[in-house]
Amino acid sequence: MQIPFAITNISAKSGEEAIDWICRNQIQRANLTKEMRKYLIGRRCLARYIIGSQPASRILRSGEPKYETSLVRIRERLGAEYHIDQATVRQYTDFTEALDVIRRSAPELTRGLLDGRLIVSHETALSLANLSPAELQGVGAYLEHANTAEDVYSYMKSLLPAKQKSSMLSTPAASVKDMPVHDPDAEIAVLTLTIPSWCRFV
């Protein structure tokens, strides 16, 4: 099967600059899952921090800094760009780092978390990163071959700490008296879920 594609030439001094460019452009897609958007913003934050730590890469010809060296300032800039709080960018960065750890042992599990087949709370995603490679591979195998997502959740419950077992799903119970909370990612979350074909190369 032949799928048409376009090639874009960019000027990048390092792999991290290329990752920053890829993430910035991928975030503009209309069919991103909420989890993929979180991952991309977190990946941009990490990439820009690495670039900022390299003096030769962060200075423009005018002598002005091209990249921030402060992680807090990077979060603030990305937060302003995506209309979220810098603390939220920090959470997204933690999420990205956790998924990168998971991907080394269980790439299928990472794809499931990013494409929306397996929706877990932020805390559960971080806890998964603390599992052994064998345990992560087991979860990934369950996700790939299980008949339902409930089978995967059941298996995960047996591995996670007790405090995580009661709050695995990302949607908490709500009361009719609860005031609605603004979610900057709500509009993205309802869009069509697709598997980003490029994420395996990042």
ZAMARGU-4260 file (C-alpha; in steps of 0.2 Angstrom, whole numbers, plus 5000, padded with zeros to 4 digits):
<rodrens>
0) 5000/5000/5000 | 5007/5017/4995 | 5003/5031/5007 | 5008/5049/5000 | 5019/5059/5011
5) 5028/5076/5010 | 5046/5079/5015 | 5050/5095/5024 | 5068/5101/5026 | 5073/5110/5042
10) 5088/5118/5049 | 5093/5109/5066 | 5109/5109/5075 | 5105/5094/5086 | 5092/5080/5087
15) 5084/5089/5101 | 5080/5104/5090 | 5073/5092/5077 | 5062/5084/5091 | 5056/5102/5097
20) 5051/5106/5079 | 5042/5089/5077 | 5032/5091/5093 | 5028/5109/5089 | 5020/5104/5073
25) 5012/5088/5078 | 5003/5098/5092 | 4994/5107/5079 | 4985/5092/5073 | 4966/5091/5076
30) 4965/5072/5079 | 4977/5071/5094 | 4972/5062/5110 | 4973/5071/5126 | 4987/5059/5131
35) 4997/5062/5115 | 4995/5081/5117 | 5002/5080/5135 | 5016/5069/5129 | 5021/5081/5115
40) 5021/5097/5127 | 5031/5087/5140 | 5043/5082/5126 | 5045/5100/5120 | 5049/5105/5138
45) 5063/5092/5140 | 5070/5095/5122 | 5071/5114/5125 | 5079/5111/5142 | 5093/5100/5134
50) 5096/5113/5120 | 5097/5127/5133 | 5110/5118/5143 | 5121/5119/5127 | 5129/5136/5125
55) 5133/5135/5107 | 5115/5130/5103 | 5106/5144/5112 | 5114/5160/5106 | 5107/5169/5091
60) 5119/5180/5079 | 5112/5195/5088 | 5119/5188/5104 | 5101/5186/5111 | 5097/5169/5119
65) 5087/5158/5108 | 5083/5145/5122 | 5079/5147/5140 | 5092/5139/5152 | 5079/5139/5167
70) 5067/5125/5167 | 5054/5136/5176 | 5055/5149/5162 | 5054/5135/5149 | 5038/5129/5158
75) 5031/5147/5159 | 5034/5150/5140 | 5026/5134/5135 | 5012/5137/5147 | 5009/5154/5139
80) 5010/5146/5122 | 4997/5133/5125 | 4987/5142/5138 | 4990/5131/5153 | 4999/5134/5170
85) 5017/5131/5171 | 5013/5118/5185 | 5003/5109/5172 | 5018/5109/5160 | 5028/5101/5174
90) 5015/5087/5176 | 5016/5084/5157 | 5034/5083/5158 | 5033/5070/5172 | 5021/5060/5161
95) 5032/5061/5146 | 5047/5054/5156 | 5036/5040/5163 | 5031/5035/5146 | 5048/5035/5139
100) 5053/5023/5153 | 5038/5012/5149 | 5042/5012/5131 | 5059/5005/5133 | 5052/4989/5140
105) 5034/4989/5133 | 5032/4999/5117 | 5014/4992/5114 | 5009/4998/5132 | 5015/5015/5128
110) 5005/5016/5111 | 4990/5010/5121 | 4992/5024/5133 | 4995/5037/5120 | 4981/5032/5108
115) 4968/5031/5121 | 4965/5012/5121 | 4971/5012/5140 | 4966/5028/5150 | 4973/5029/5167
120) 4976/5043/5180 | 4992/5053/5180 | 4997/5045/5196 | 4995/5028/5189 | 5005/5032/5173
125) 5019/5037/5185 | 5017/5021/5195 | 5018/5011/5180 | 5036/5018/5176 | 5042/5010/5193
130) 5037/4993/5188 | 5050/4980/5182 | 5053/4977/5163 | 5045/4960/5165 | 5030/4967/5173
135) 5028/4981/5160 | 5030/4968/5146 | 5016/4958/5154 | 5005/4973/5155 | 5009/4977/5136
140) 5005/4959/5132 | 4988/4960/5141 | 4984/4976/5131 | 4989/4968/5115 | 4979/4952/5117
145) 4966/4955/5130 | 4948/4955/5124 | 4943/4970/5135 | 4952/4985/5143 | 4944/4978/5159
150) 4956/4963/5158 | 4971/4975/5157 | 4965/4985/5172 | 4963/4969/5182 | 4980/4964/5178
155) 4988/4981/5182 | 4979/4981/5199 | 4988/4966/5204 | 5005/4975/5201 | 5002/4993/5207
160) 5003/4998/5225 | 4987/4997/5235 | 4985/5016/5236 | 4984/5016/5217 | 4972/5002/5215
165) 4957/5012/5220 | 4961/5027/5208 | 4967/5019/5192 | 4955/5027/5180 | 4958/5045/5176
170) 4939/5050/5178 | 4935/5053/5197 | 4918/5051/5205 | 4909/5068/5204 | 4895/5075/5214
175) 4881/5085/5207 | 4886/5099/5220 | 4904/5100/5212 | 4908/5115/5203 | 4914/5112/5185
180) 4933/5114/5183 | 4940/5121/5167 | 4950/5108/5158 | 4962/5116/5144 | 4963/5100/5136
185) 4944/5096/5135 | 4942/5101/5117 | 4956/5090/5112 | 4950/5075/5121 | 4934/5073/5111
190) 4942/5073/5094 | 4945/5057/5084 | 4958/5045/5092 | 4972/5040/5080 | 4989/5032/5083
195) 5003/5044/5078 | 5013/5035/5065 | 5029/5045/5070 | 5030/5042/5089 | 5040/5026/5087
200) 5054/5036/5080 | 5055/5049/5094
</rodrens>
